[in-house]
Amino acid sequence: MKKVLIVDDSETDLKYLQKIVNEAHYTTITARSGKEAIEKARHEKPSLILMDIIMGDMDGFSTCREITRDPDLKEIPVVFVSSKNQRADHLWANRQGAKALITKPYRNEEILTQLQAYA
């Protein structure tokens, strides 16, 4: 079964994404910070990472940049799920190596589309 790492510092958002992913028959792993996400990605080798951008210790952009530059992790696709929705945010997400940026609030279908495309 494919694993998806969900990264968000909001417990509510984390649980909601986890429910969508689990109902689509994927295994979920969660992290609440960028640093924890990198550690879990190294240990668990997920097939996809769904990640918020605005987080405390290390934002999603920095975390994505570290993941995409790491030879052991760079093949794991990262999709941002964030309230940030300016054109600059989408461009910056792409420059950090993310495959997509889904804007909150999102529809379940948007998450499912990314699972089908990348997980």
MDAnalysis code that builds the backbone (N, CA, C; Angstrom):
import MDAnalysis as mda
import numpy as np

u = mda.Universe.empty(357, n_residues=119, atom_resindex=np.repeat(np.arange(119), 3), trajectory=True)
u.add_TopologyAttr("name", ["N", "CA", "C"] * 119)
u.add_TopologyAttr("resid", np.arange(1, 120))
u.add_TopologyAttr("resname", ["MET", "LYS", "LYS", "VAL", "LEU", "ILE", "VAL", "ASP", "ASP", "SER", "GLU", "THR", "ASP", "LEU", "LYS", "TYR", "LEU", "GLN", "LYS", "ILE", "VAL", "ASN", "GLU", "ALA", "HIS", "TYR", "THR", "THR", "ILE", "THR", "ALA", "ARG", "SER", "GLY", "LYS", "GLU", "ALA", "ILE", "GLU", "LYS", "ALA", "ARG", "HIS", "GLU", "LYS", "PRO", "SER", "LEU", "ILE", "LEU", "MET", "ASP", "ILE", "ILE", "MET", "GLY", "ASP", "MET", "ASP", "GLY", "PHE", "SER", "THR", "CYS", "ARG", "GLU", "ILE", "THR", "ARG", "ASP", "PRO", "ASP", "LEU", "LYS", "GLU", "ILE", "PRO", "VAL", "VAL", "PHE", "VAL", "SER", "SER", "LYS", "ASN", "GLN", "ARG", "ALA", "ASP", "HIS", "LEU", "TRP", "ALA", "ASN", "ARG", "GLN", "GLY", "ALA", "LYS", "ALA", "LEU", "ILE", "THR", "LYS", "PRO", "TYR", "ARG", "ASN", "GLU", "GLU", "ILE", "LEU", "THR", "GLN", "LEU", "GLN", "ALA", "TYR", "ALA"])
u.atoms.positions = np.array([
    [0.836, -1.180, 0.000],
    [0.000, 0.000, 0.000],
    [0.883, 1.245, 0.000],
    [0.520, 2.240, -0.793],
    [1.328, 3.448, -0.896],
    [1.134, 4.340, 0.320],
    [2.244, 5.006, 0.706],
    [2.238, 5.873, 1.879],
    [2.256, 7.330, 1.454],
    [1.486, 8.140, 2.176],
    [1.462, 9.581, 1.954],
    [1.813, 10.262, 3.271],
    [2.799, 11.145, 3.212],
    [3.184, 11.943, 4.371],
    [2.398, 13.246, 4.318],
    [1.645, 13.523, 5.387],
    [0.851, 14.748, 5.480],
    [1.503, 15.636, 6.534],
    [1.815, 16.880, 6.137],
    [2.536, 17.793, 7.014],
    [1.719, 19.067, 7.216],
    [1.323, 19.312, 8.452],
    [0.563, 20.526, 8.770],
    [0.652, 20.743, 10.268],
    [0.804, 21.996, 10.702],
    [0.860, 22.269, 12.141],
    [-0.522, 22.461, 12.744],
    [-1.567, 22.427, 11.909],
    [-2.939, 22.500, 12.398],
    [-3.500, 21.086, 12.548],
    [-3.863, 20.734, 13.756],
    [-4.408, 19.404, 14.026],
    [-5.674, 19.145, 13.199],
    [-6.525, 20.155, 13.073],
    [-7.771, 20.022, 12.312],
    [-7.483, 19.723, 10.846],
    [-6.598, 20.512, 10.234],
    [-6.262, 20.295, 8.824],
    [-5.585, 18.946, 8.616],
    [-4.726, 18.574, 9.551],
    [-4.024, 17.293, 9.483],
    [-5.022, 16.133, 9.483],
    [-5.962, 16.168, 10.404],
    [-6.960, 15.093, 10.519],
    [-7.868, 15.031, 9.291],
    [-8.249, 16.185, 8.761],
    [-9.138, 16.201, 7.603],
    [-8.437, 15.622, 6.363],
    [-7.204, 16.031, 6.136],
    [-6.445, 15.477, 5.010],
    [-6.212, 13.979, 5.200],
    [-5.915, 13.587, 6.422],
    [-5.675, 12.181, 6.720],
    [-6.921, 11.348, 6.401],
    [-8.089, 11.863, 6.719],
    [-9.349, 11.168, 6.438],
    [-9.535, 10.977, 4.929],
    [-9.297, 12.028, 4.155],
    [-9.442, 11.944, 2.696],
    [-8.487, 10.905, 2.119],
    [-7.235, 10.952, 2.540],
    [-6.204, 10.051, 2.012],
    [-6.472, 8.604, 2.436],
    [-6.835, 8.403, 3.686],
    [-7.138, 7.046, 4.156],
    [-8.342, 6.457, 3.429],
    [-9.368, 7.263, 3.201],
    [-10.551, 6.775, 2.491],
    [-10.245, 6.419, 1.038],
    [-9.153, 6.963, 0.509],
    [-8.718, 6.625, -0.848],
    [-7.790, 5.406, -0.836],
    [-7.685, 4.754, 0.309],
    [-6.926, 3.509, 0.480],
    [-5.412, 3.692, 0.408],
    [-4.936, 4.794, 0.954],
    [-3.502, 5.018, 1.112],
    [-3.191, 4.994, 2.603],
    [-1.981, 4.599, 2.949],
    [-1.515, 4.672, 4.324],
    [-1.026, 6.097, 4.565],
    [-1.299, 6.642, 5.738],
    [-0.846, 7.998, 6.035],
    [0.158, 8.014, 7.174],
    [1.069, 8.951, 7.056],
    [2.045, 9.268, 8.091],
    [1.862, 10.763, 8.303],
    [1.980, 11.245, 9.514],
    [1.806, 12.675, 9.736],
    [3.037, 13.294, 10.386],
    [3.186, 14.589, 10.117],
    [4.230, 15.392, 10.748],
    [3.635, 16.771, 11.006],
    [4.112, 17.420, 12.052],
    [3.566, 18.721, 12.426],
    [4.549, 19.869, 12.209],
    [5.686, 19.569, 11.620],
    [6.684, 20.611, 11.343],
    [7.536, 20.192, 10.155],
    [8.242, 21.155, 9.605],
    [9.131, 20.861, 8.492],
    [10.246, 19.910, 8.869],
    [10.844, 20.135, 10.031],
    [11.941, 19.269, 10.482],
    [11.460, 17.838, 10.681],
    [10.291, 17.693, 11.301],
    [9.737, 16.356, 11.502],
    [9.411, 15.700, 10.164],
    [8.951, 16.495, 9.207],
    [8.626, 15.968, 7.879],
    [9.858, 15.383, 7.199],
    [10.970, 16.074, 7.288],
    [12.203, 15.588, 6.662],
    [12.650, 14.282, 7.316],
    [12.592, 14.233, 8.637],
    [12.971, 13.004, 9.353],
    [12.072, 11.833, 8.946],
    [10.764, 12.073, 8.906],
    [9.842, 11.000, 8.557],
    [9.976, 10.601, 7.094],
    [10.253, 11.554, 6.218],
    [10.457, 11.226, 4.802],
    [11.678, 10.316, 4.649],
    [12.729, 10.614, 5.371],
    [13.939, 9.780, 5.308],
    [13.673, 8.368, 5.818],
    [12.905, 8.271, 6.892],
    [12.651, 6.980, 7.524],
    [11.568, 6.170, 6.803],
    [10.497, 6.829, 6.391],
    [9.318, 6.135, 5.848],
    [9.286, 6.015, 4.326],
    [10.024, 6.872, 3.616],
    [10.047, 6.877, 2.144],
    [8.619, 6.884, 1.551],
    [7.843, 7.949, 1.822],
    [6.478, 8.008, 1.284],
    [6.492, 8.168, -0.235],
    [5.364, 7.851, -0.864],
    [5.273, 8.024, -2.313],
    [4.816, 9.432, -2.680],
    [4.326, 10.196, -1.699],
    [3.884, 11.578, -1.918],
    [3.895, 12.308, -0.582],
    [4.178, 13.632, -0.642],
    [4.096, 14.484, 0.543],
    [3.084, 15.587, 0.269],
    [2.063, 15.699, 1.128],
    [1.108, 16.805, 1.109],
    [1.508, 17.727, 2.254],
    [1.833, 19.003, 1.947],
    [2.429, 19.851, 2.972],
    [1.879, 21.266, 2.968],
    [1.632, 21.772, 4.177],
    [1.257, 23.166, 4.360],
    [2.493, 24.038, 4.120],
    [2.281, 25.308, 3.851],
    [3.415, 26.220, 3.667],
    [3.722, 26.966, 4.958],
    [2.681, 27.475, 5.619],
    [2.881, 28.297, 6.805],
    [2.948, 27.396, 8.038],
    [4.173, 27.213, 8.532],
    [4.402, 26.405, 9.735],
    [5.450, 27.102, 10.585],
    [5.514, 26.744, 11.850],
    [6.365, 27.434, 12.809],
    [7.853, 27.352, 12.600],
    [8.447, 26.198, 12.831],
    [9.911, 26.091, 12.872],
    [10.575, 26.225, 11.509],
    [9.946, 25.697, 10.502],
    [10.538, 25.659, 9.162],
    [9.364, 25.653, 8.187],
    [9.237, 26.690, 7.373],
    [8.069, 26.749, 6.503],
    [8.123, 25.691, 5.408],
    [6.999, 25.503, 4.742],
    [6.902, 24.479, 3.711],
    [7.848, 24.705, 2.541],
    [8.066, 25.971, 2.181],
    [8.993, 26.255, 1.076],
    [10.396, 25.758, 1.413],
    [10.884, 26.074, 2.607],
    [12.223, 25.628, 3.028],
    [12.299, 24.110, 3.114],
    [11.232, 23.510, 3.635],
    [11.198, 22.052, 3.766],
    [11.225, 21.399, 2.387],
    [10.421, 21.912, 1.473],
    [10.388, 21.369, 0.116],
    [11.753, 21.505, -0.553],
    [12.373, 22.655, -0.381],
    [13.695, 22.885, -0.987],
    [14.700, 21.861, -0.448],
    [14.665, 21.599, 0.846],
    [15.594, 20.628, 1.435],
    [15.310, 19.215, 0.910],
    [14.044, 18.873, 0.790],
    [13.668, 17.543, 0.288],
    [14.104, 17.374, -1.160],
    [13.837, 18.365, -1.992],
    [14.153, 18.223, -3.419],
    [15.654, 18.303, -3.711],
    [16.437, 18.794, -2.767],
    [17.896, 18.839, -2.947],
    [18.607, 17.634, -2.342],
    [17.876, 16.833, -1.564],
    [18.461, 15.668, -0.913],
    [18.437, 14.486, -1.886],
    [19.594, 13.906, -2.215],
    [19.631, 12.805, -3.182],
    [18.741, 11.618, -2.803],
    [18.546, 11.387, -1.500],
    [17.721, 10.259, -1.069],
    [16.227, 10.568, -1.071],
    [15.872, 11.839, -1.140],
    [14.461, 12.222, -1.049],
    [13.922, 12.909, -2.296],
    [14.799, 13.349, -3.184],
    [14.380, 14.217, -4.286],
    [13.342, 13.618, -5.225],
    [13.192, 12.305, -5.238],
    [12.203, 11.672, -6.114],
    [10.799, 11.667, -5.523],
    [10.661, 12.064, -4.263],
    [9.342, 12.089, -3.616],
    [8.624, 13.377, -4.021],
    [7.484, 13.274, -4.698],
    [6.759, 14.483, -5.096],
    [6.171, 15.209, -3.881],
    [6.228, 16.540, -3.933],
    [5.662, 17.384, -2.883],
    [4.529, 18.202, -3.488],
    [3.371, 18.179, -2.824],
    [2.227, 18.998, -3.217],
    [1.867, 19.856, -2.018],
    [1.862, 21.174, -2.211],
    [1.480, 22.070, -1.129],
    [-0.034, 22.139, -1.013],
    [-0.516, 22.190, 0.225],
    [-1.928, 22.409, 0.531],
    [-1.923, 23.576, 1.507],
    [-2.282, 24.770, 1.023],
    [-2.066, 25.979, 1.826],
    [-3.126, 27.039, 1.561],
    [-3.231, 27.970, 2.493],
    [-4.117, 29.115, 2.308],
    [-3.459, 30.172, 1.419],
    [-2.184, 30.048, 1.160],
    [-1.485, 31.010, 0.292],
    [-1.929, 30.799, -1.157],
    [-2.354, 31.880, -1.803],
    [-2.909, 31.722, -3.142],
    [-2.563, 32.869, -4.088],
    [-1.502, 33.578, -3.815],
    [-1.073, 34.623, -4.736],
    [-0.288, 33.986, -5.884],
    [-0.258, 34.661, -7.000],
    [0.509, 34.153, -8.147],
    [1.961, 33.886, -7.740],
    [2.520, 34.775, -6.941],
    [3.911, 34.608, -6.487],
    [4.077, 33.324, -5.670],
    [3.063, 32.961, -4.883],
    [3.134, 31.726, -4.094],
    [3.205, 30.507, -5.002],
    [2.396, 30.510, -6.051],
    [2.405, 29.389, -6.999],
    [3.742, 29.307, -7.727],
    [4.267, 30.447, -8.134],
    [5.574, 30.463, -8.810],
    [6.681, 30.004, -7.870],
    [6.660, 30.489, -6.638],
    [7.693, 30.121, -5.667],
    [7.603, 28.636, -5.328],
    [6.391, 28.118, -5.188],
    [6.207, 26.684, -4.921],
    [6.854, 25.860, -6.031],
    [6.616, 26.267, -7.253],
    [7.193, 25.575, -8.401],
    [8.720, 25.660, -8.387],
    [9.263, 26.819, -8.056],
    [10.723, 26.989, -8.029],
    [11.385, 26.173, -6.921],
    [10.624, 25.837, -5.866],
    [11.172, 25.016, -4.781],
    [11.119, 23.533, -5.118],
    [10.438, 23.196, -6.217],
    [10.368, 21.804, -6.639],
    [9.032, 21.135, -6.417],
    [8.031, 21.876, -5.939],
    [6.708, 21.289, -5.709],
    [6.017, 20.982, -7.035],
    [5.197, 19.947, -7.015],
    [4.441, 19.548, -8.211],
    [3.184, 20.382, -8.376],
    [2.617, 20.866, -7.254],
    [1.380, 21.647, -7.313],
    [1.183, 22.397, -6.009],
    [0.256, 23.362, -6.039],
    [-0.180, 24.058, -4.838],
    [-1.704, 24.058, -4.861],
    [-2.305, 23.372, -3.902],
    [-3.754, 23.335, -3.756],
    [-4.107, 24.358, -2.690],
    [-5.080, 25.216, -2.998],
    [-5.450, 26.283, -2.078],
    [-6.564, 25.855, -1.137],
    [-6.377, 26.157, 0.155],
    [-7.423, 25.947, 1.161],
    [-8.414, 27.097, 1.049],
    [-9.683, 26.886, 1.179],
    [-10.328, 25.580, 1.314],
    [-10.318, 24.852, -0.025],
    [-10.164, 23.563, 0.008],
    [-10.070, 22.747, -1.195],
    [-11.236, 21.773, -1.227],
    [-11.434, 21.187, -2.390],
    [-12.426, 20.114, -2.538],
    [-11.683, 18.784, -2.448],
    [-12.326, 17.771, -1.919],
    [-11.707, 16.450, -1.798],
    [-11.141, 15.981, -3.132],
    [-11.844, 16.286, -4.223],
    [-11.414, 15.849, -5.553],
    [-10.036, 16.400, -5.911],
    [-9.717, 17.597, -5.429],
    [-8.401, 18.173, -5.721],
    [-7.295, 17.333, -5.085],
    [-7.536, 16.869, -3.876],
    [-6.556, 16.016, -3.192],
    [-6.472, 14.664, -3.900],
    [-7.614, 14.104, -4.238],
    [-7.646, 12.793, -4.909],
    [-6.938, 12.844, -6.260],
    [-7.088, 13.939, -6.979],
    [-6.405, 14.106, -8.272],
    [-4.887, 14.056, -8.087],
    [-4.377, 14.713, -7.050],
    [-2.937, 14.694, -6.794],
    [-2.461, 13.314, -6.361],
    [-3.285, 12.619, -5.587],
    [-2.929, 11.249, -5.192],
    [-2.793, 10.369, -6.429],
    [-3.746, 10.481, -7.336],
    [-3.716, 9.666, -8.550],
    [-2.543, 10.034, -9.445],
    [-2.192, 11.301, -9.483],
    [-1.114, 11.750, -10.348],
    [0.272, 11.386, -9.821],
    [0.462, 11.459, -8.509],
    [1.817, 11.364, -7.964],
    [2.094, 10.245, -6.971],
    [1.060, 9.688, -6.334],
    [1.323, 8.664, -5.306],
    [1.382, 7.278, -5.893],
])
